[in-house]
Amino acid sequence: MELDRDSRTPLYQQIYEIWRKRIEDGTVRPGDRIPTERELCDIYEVSQITVRQAIQMLVTEGLLVRRPRTGTRVARRKFSQDLIRLSSFSEDMKSRGLRPGGRVIRVCEESAEVWVAEKLKLPRGAAVARLERLRLAEDEPMAIETCHMPAAVCPGLAQRDLEGVSLYDLLRSEFGIDTQWAEQSLEASLASSGEARLLGIKRGAPVLRTERLTYDTGGTPVEFTVSVYRGDRYKLNVQMRRV
């Protein structure tokens, strides 16, 4: 906790390194409040400007979050997903050693909306199975998924018990649908009242909206999913190479 005042490393950088290490080694845990700026000034015998620089670096890196009236706290770790492999939410969470879960909000068979029919290359008004779920990791809300699938390729899906079921596993084992590749788009947005209520965040909080169109081995679109991810708990990674 002591600073090396003879070092060429600026004092704010040393304070940043101390707290980054404490966060990374678990000395302070997600949700823990760190001392106030004034308290840190007293601890390290430095100016408020020095402390503020160090804290801002930690906030910028996503290691700390500032909360009005409750102080600065250690940020909860974000879940990340690499966009180089087609996987379901359940598969993604299991690969991290986390327990996936889900709560069915709504499941039904309906006539496809025009934009959904266009995505799935279906005639207007064709029947689709619609599945809306709240996706969980270790019982914490992470995302809202709304999946649309041609009813013809998964007959009776709306009548099944889909609580806690991996959709991709079910499509493969029960309907012989082998998902092969997908196109996905991403955009930043703000949570609506309904989305905020389900995700346990404030209305207007940052969210990540994605659209994914998934194809089978024959190149036929078999699933169109719109997802809303918590911006404070999820990030997506993309690998790029120079062609």
C-alpha positions as CSV (number, residue, x, y, z in Angstrom):
1,M,0.0,0.0,0.0
2,E,3.0,2.3,0.4
3,L,4.2,4.5,-2.5
4,D,7.8,4.8,-3.6
5,R,8.3,8.5,-3.7
6,D,11.8,8.1,-5.2
7,S,10.5,6.2,-8.2
8,R,10.2,7.7,-11.6
9,T,6.7,6.2,-11.8
10,P,4.2,9.0,-11.1
11,L,2.3,8.7,-7.8
12,Y,-1.1,8.4,-9.5
13,Q,0.3,5.5,-11.6
14,Q,1.5,3.7,-8.5
15,I,-1.9,4.1,-6.8
16,Y,-3.6,2.8,-10.0
17,E,-1.3,-0.2,-10.0
18,I,-2.0,-0.9,-6.3
19,W,-5.7,-1.0,-6.8
20,R,-5.6,-2.8,-10.1
21,K,-3.7,-5.6,-8.4
22,R,-6.1,-5.7,-5.4
23,I,-9.0,-6.0,-7.8
24,E,-7.4,-8.7,-10.0
25,D,-6.2,-10.8,-7.1
26,G,-9.5,-10.7,-5.3
27,T,-8.4,-8.7,-2.3
28,V,-11.4,-6.5,-3.1
29,R,-14.4,-8.1,-4.7
30,P,-17.1,-7.0,-7.1
31,G,-19.5,-4.7,-5.4
32,D,-17.0,-3.7,-2.6
33,R,-16.8,0.0,-2.0
34,I,-13.3,1.5,-2.1
35,P,-12.3,4.4,0.2
36,T,-13.4,7.9,-0.8
37,E,-11.1,10.3,-2.6
38,R,-10.5,12.1,0.6
39,E,-9.8,8.9,2.5
40,L,-7.3,7.8,-0.2
41,C,-5.6,11.2,0.0
42,D,-5.1,10.6,3.7
43,I,-3.9,7.0,3.2
44,Y,-1.3,7.9,0.6
45,E,-0.6,11.5,1.7
46,V,-1.1,12.8,-1.8
47,S,-3.3,15.5,-3.4
48,Q,-6.9,14.9,-4.5
49,I,-5.9,15.5,-8.1
50,T,-3.4,12.6,-7.9
51,V,-6.0,10.2,-6.4
52,R,-8.6,11.4,-9.0
53,Q,-6.3,10.5,-11.9
54,A,-5.7,7.0,-10.5
55,I,-9.4,6.4,-9.9
56,Q,-10.3,7.7,-13.4
57,M,-7.9,5.2,-15.0
58,L,-9.5,2.3,-13.1
59,V,-13.0,3.6,-14.1
60,T,-12.0,3.9,-17.8
61,E,-10.7,0.3,-17.8
62,G,-14.0,-0.9,-16.3
63,L,-12.5,-2.0,-13.1
64,L,-14.4,0.5,-10.9
65,V,-17.8,2.2,-11.3
66,R,-18.9,5.4,-9.7
67,R,-22.3,5.2,-8.0
68,P,-24.2,8.4,-7.0
69,R,-24.7,8.5,-3.2
70,T,-23.1,5.0,-2.7
71,G,-19.5,5.8,-3.7
72,T,-17.0,4.1,-6.0
73,R,-17.2,0.3,-6.1
74,V,-15.4,-2.5,-7.7
75,A,-17.1,-3.4,-11.0
76,R,-18.7,-6.7,-11.6
77,R,-16.8,-8.8,-14.2
78,K,-18.1,-8.7,-17.7
79,F,-18.8,-11.8,-19.6
80,S,-17.3,-11.9,-23.0
81,Q,-18.1,-13.8,-26.2
82,D,-15.9,-14.3,-29.1
83,L,-17.6,-13.8,-32.5
84,I,-15.6,-16.4,-34.3
85,R,-17.6,-19.5,-33.3
86,L,-21.3,-20.2,-33.6
87,S,-22.5,-21.2,-30.1
88,S,-25.7,-20.9,-28.1
89,F,-25.9,-18.9,-24.9
90,S,-25.9,-22.1,-22.8
91,E,-22.8,-23.5,-24.6
92,D,-21.1,-20.1,-24.1
93,M,-21.8,-20.0,-20.4
94,K,-20.8,-23.7,-19.8
95,S,-17.5,-23.1,-21.6
96,R,-16.7,-20.5,-18.8
97,G,-17.6,-22.9,-16.0
98,L,-20.8,-21.0,-15.3
99,R,-24.3,-22.4,-14.8
100,P,-26.6,-21.2,-17.6
101,G,-30.3,-20.8,-17.1
102,G,-33.4,-19.3,-18.7
103,R,-36.9,-18.3,-17.9
104,V,-39.5,-18.6,-20.7
105,I,-41.3,-15.3,-21.1
106,R,-43.5,-16.4,-24.0
107,V,-43.7,-19.3,-26.5
108,C,-46.2,-19.5,-29.3
109,E,-46.8,-20.2,-32.9
110,E,-47.9,-17.2,-35.0
111,S,-47.9,-15.7,-38.4
112,A,-44.5,-14.2,-39.2
113,E,-44.2,-10.4,-39.2
114,V,-43.1,-9.1,-42.6
115,W,-39.6,-8.3,-41.5
116,V,-39.2,-11.7,-39.8
117,A,-40.5,-13.5,-42.9
118,E,-38.1,-11.6,-45.1
119,K,-35.2,-12.6,-42.9
120,L,-36.2,-16.3,-42.9
121,K,-37.0,-16.2,-46.6
122,L,-40.6,-17.3,-45.9
123,P,-43.9,-16.3,-47.6
124,R,-45.7,-13.5,-45.9
125,G,-47.9,-14.8,-43.1
126,A,-46.0,-18.1,-42.9
127,A,-46.2,-19.8,-39.5
128,V,-43.2,-19.4,-37.2
129,A,-42.4,-20.6,-33.7
130,R,-41.6,-17.6,-31.4
131,L,-39.7,-18.1,-28.2
132,E,-38.9,-15.3,-25.8
133,R,-36.6,-16.0,-22.9
134,L,-34.7,-14.3,-20.2
135,R,-31.2,-15.8,-20.2
136,L,-29.4,-16.2,-16.9
137,A,-25.8,-16.9,-15.7
138,E,-25.5,-18.1,-12.2
139,D,-29.2,-17.0,-11.7
140,E,-28.3,-13.4,-12.8
141,P,-30.2,-11.8,-15.7
142,M,-27.9,-11.4,-18.7
143,A,-30.0,-11.1,-21.8
144,I,-33.4,-11.2,-23.4
145,E,-33.7,-13.4,-26.5
146,T,-36.5,-13.5,-29.0
147,C,-36.1,-16.4,-31.4
148,H,-38.1,-17.0,-34.5
149,M,-38.0,-20.4,-36.4
150,P,-40.1,-21.6,-39.3
151,A,-42.8,-23.8,-37.8
152,A,-42.4,-26.3,-40.6
153,V,-38.9,-27.3,-39.5
154,C,-39.8,-27.6,-35.8
155,P,-43.4,-28.7,-35.6
156,G,-44.9,-28.6,-32.1
157,L,-42.0,-26.6,-30.6
158,A,-44.5,-24.2,-29.0
159,Q,-46.1,-27.0,-27.0
160,R,-42.8,-28.3,-25.5
161,D,-41.4,-27.5,-22.1
162,L,-38.5,-25.2,-23.0
163,E,-37.5,-24.1,-19.5
164,G,-33.8,-24.5,-19.1
165,V,-33.4,-26.1,-22.5
166,S,-30.6,-25.4,-24.9
167,L,-32.4,-24.5,-28.1
168,Y,-29.6,-25.6,-30.4
169,D,-29.3,-28.9,-28.6
170,L,-33.1,-29.4,-29.0
171,L,-33.1,-28.5,-32.7
172,R,-30.3,-30.9,-33.4
173,S,-31.6,-33.9,-31.3
174,E,-35.3,-33.6,-31.9
175,F,-35.6,-32.0,-35.3
176,G,-32.4,-33.0,-37.0
177,I,-31.4,-29.3,-37.6
178,D,-27.6,-28.8,-37.6
179,T,-26.8,-25.1,-37.3
180,Q,-23.7,-24.4,-39.3
181,W,-23.1,-20.6,-39.6
182,A,-24.7,-17.3,-38.9
183,E,-24.7,-13.6,-39.7
184,Q,-24.8,-11.2,-36.8
185,S,-25.2,-7.4,-36.4
186,L,-24.7,-5.4,-33.3
187,E,-25.8,-1.9,-32.1
188,A,-25.7,0.1,-28.9
189,S,-29.0,1.1,-27.5
190,L,-30.9,2.1,-24.3
191,A,-33.1,-0.2,-22.3
192,S,-36.8,0.2,-22.5
193,S,-39.0,0.0,-19.3
194,G,-39.9,-3.6,-20.0
195,E,-36.4,-4.6,-20.8
196,A,-35.0,-2.8,-17.7
197,R,-37.5,-4.6,-15.5
198,L,-36.5,-8.1,-16.8
199,L,-32.8,-7.4,-16.7
200,G,-32.7,-5.7,-13.3
201,I,-31.3,-2.5,-14.6
202,K,-32.5,1.1,-14.9
203,R,-34.6,2.3,-17.7
204,G,-32.3,4.0,-20.3
205,A,-29.3,2.0,-19.1
206,P,-26.9,1.0,-22.0
207,V,-27.7,-2.3,-23.7
208,L,-26.3,-4.2,-26.6
209,R,-28.8,-5.2,-29.3
210,T,-27.9,-8.0,-31.6
211,E,-29.7,-9.7,-34.6
212,R,-28.5,-13.2,-35.6
213,L,-29.6,-15.1,-38.6
214,T,-28.6,-18.8,-38.4
215,Y,-28.3,-21.2,-41.3
216,D,-28.2,-25.0,-41.5
217,T,-25.7,-27.1,-43.4
218,G,-27.8,-26.6,-46.6
219,G,-27.6,-22.8,-46.4
220,T,-31.3,-22.5,-45.4
221,P,-32.1,-19.9,-42.7
222,V,-33.5,-21.7,-39.7
223,E,-33.5,-19.2,-36.8
224,F,-33.7,-15.4,-36.5
225,T,-32.9,-14.1,-33.0
226,V,-33.0,-10.6,-31.6
227,S,-31.2,-10.3,-28.3
228,V,-30.8,-7.5,-25.7
229,Y,-27.7,-7.8,-23.5
230,R,-26.9,-5.9,-20.4
231,G,-24.2,-3.4,-21.3
232,D,-22.7,-3.5,-17.9
233,R,-22.2,-7.3,-17.8
234,Y,-21.5,-8.3,-21.4
235,K,-18.9,-7.6,-24.1
236,L,-18.3,-9.1,-27.5
237,N,-14.9,-9.8,-28.9
238,V,-14.0,-9.9,-32.7
239,Q,-10.9,-11.2,-34.2
240,M,-9.7,-9.4,-37.4
241,R,-6.9,-10.2,-39.8
242,R,-5.4,-8.1,-42.6
243,V,-6.3,-9.6,-45.9
